[in-house]
Amino acid sequence: MTEATTTTTTTGPTTGGQRQLSVGMIGYAFMGAVHSHAWRSAHRFFDLPLQPRMSVVCGRDAAKVEQAAATMGWQESETDWRRMIERDDVDLVDICTPGDTHAEMAIAALAAGKHVLCEKPLANSVEEAERMAEAAAEAATRGVRAMVGFTYRRVPAIALARKLVGDGRLGEVRHVRAQYLQDWLADPSSPLSWRLDKTKAGSGALGDIGAHVIDLTQHILGDTIGEVSGQLETFVKERPVATDSAGLSATAGTERGPVTVDDAAVFIARFTGGALGVYEATRFATGRKNAIRIEINGSLGSLAFDFEDMNVLHFHDATIDDEEGGFRRIVVTEPGHPYVGAWWPPGHGLGYEHGFTHQVVDLMRAIAADTDPSPTFADGLQVQRVLAAVETSSETRAWQTITG
Ligand code: SOE
């Protein structure tokens, strides 16, 4: 591991009395675009202790990354991430690259005294995630902070769900039902892009989208999964190799190659606090585009959420008379709802990109307050352990306990 070279508390020069946080981002495809939007918009809507400065975006192709810098609002572009993390005008490194690069980049950035925001899942293996969590814990002693991008925690309806559970409105939680359903791979002629390559992505639907619902349900409950029993399946074993890809779109070539990750993952779980969980993650649910569905049943009530109707949370209060009971549709667009007051007048609703803005807002506030942002790399490691346990369970056809 690289020696820690810098002791730092952020940040660069001040603008109008406000400290600046200079950001360097690695990767500029789908996640890079939505992260750029977040860095661009955060200070326009939220009162922040730090002023983000979009210093530099990094990618391997000089012409493409220069174009991305111009389109997405970065001041400069760079082709060497190692050079980028050493720059004086970079206080925070935002990692938006495939999982096989996360450990090396994040550990190097933390050692160089740079705060880190790293896309999910934290890593491609438990071993990498352990090294990252260790590096983050050490960096925190120098005031250097690290966050993993489980963005959906910052959807207002999800934040409200966590609050209701935390306030005891559901009583004792007994059932957790969670699905992440997409269909962008259901067509067998869809090209083989990096998300279908285990060496790059670590796993398929399990890590790419299953990781989100694992994190979300643990976050809402304030509890962790203790054991799992699961099955993975690869329905389409071979696809045309992509000649080019951008975000989720790719161009198919004539050559064919093997799919080395799961297309779908299902598992059952036991939470340490006693709740039972049923999980499903698939990119083959025809007609479902980005359906993150969570239902939680407790002794005093239930909650239900679907990202395809993301400004709504359904709540059943089991303490009121049956005659007046049933799920109530809470429209989460009011100023008192988490994050909402910073945006539009009541009732106007938010979209996919807002969760990313809330993520950088919370990250900047934590950095300025010299506290760990949430979710930490330790939280990312815990999710990684659940992913690994589901994979092992699928191979061994046996229950796996989450240890560590
Ligand atoms: C593709 O399945 C993907 O872009 C994921 O990688 C993201 O994490 C998810 O939020 C949307 O879908």
Residues whose N, C-alpha, C, O or C-beta is under 5 A from the ligand:
A	BS01	SOE	D208
